[in-house]
Amino acid sequence: MNRLLSSGTARPLLSAASRSLRAATSPSYAVATPNVIAALSVRHNSHGSGSDAESFADFSKRYTSFFDNAEDLFELQRGLNNCFAYDLVPGVDVIESALRASRRLDTFSTAVRIFEGIREKVENHGQYEMYLQELKGIKEELGIVTKEELFVGEDS
C-alpha cells in the first residue's frame, strides 16, 4: 500500500473520491425537490406493495382485527400506542374493539386510558361528547367509566 501511495497512481483516485464525498455531503446538494416531498408525505400500507395508501376503512379494519386478537396487556398497549400515533382519531368500531380487549384482558385502567386518549385526539369537547354518546352502550355493558366520572369535582 505504501508503494502505491508513493508511486503517485493511487493519490489522484483518493483525492477524486474525497472530492465526490465532500460534494455529496455538501449542503448545496441536499435540496429536496417537490416530488421527493410528495413521496415522503404519502403513507403507504405495510403489505409491501408500496403504491397503495391505506384508507380509513382499511385502517379501521386492521386495528379492529388487531384488538380482537390481542392476547396480553403488552400487545394491547402496543396496539393502542400505534393506533393513536396516527394523525386521525380512530373510529368507534376500533375503540369498541379496544375496550372489549381491555376488559377481556382484565385491565380496567387501560379501558379508562382509552377514553383519555380519545379526549386528547379530538379537536374539541363537542367531538369528545359525541364519542361518549356513541360508546355509551359499550361503557355500560363493560362497566367502564371515564376519568371525569371517577374524579367528579376535580380539575383534569
Buried (B, 14 or more C-beta within 10 A) or exposed (E): EEEEEEEEEEEEEEEEEEEEEEEEEEEEEEEEEEEEEEEEEEEEBEEEEEEEEBEEEEBBBBBBEBBEEBEEBEBBBEBBEEBBEBEEBBBBBBBBBBBBBBBBBEBEEBBBBBBEBBBEBBEEEEBBEEBBEBBEEBBEEBEBBBEBEEEEEEEE
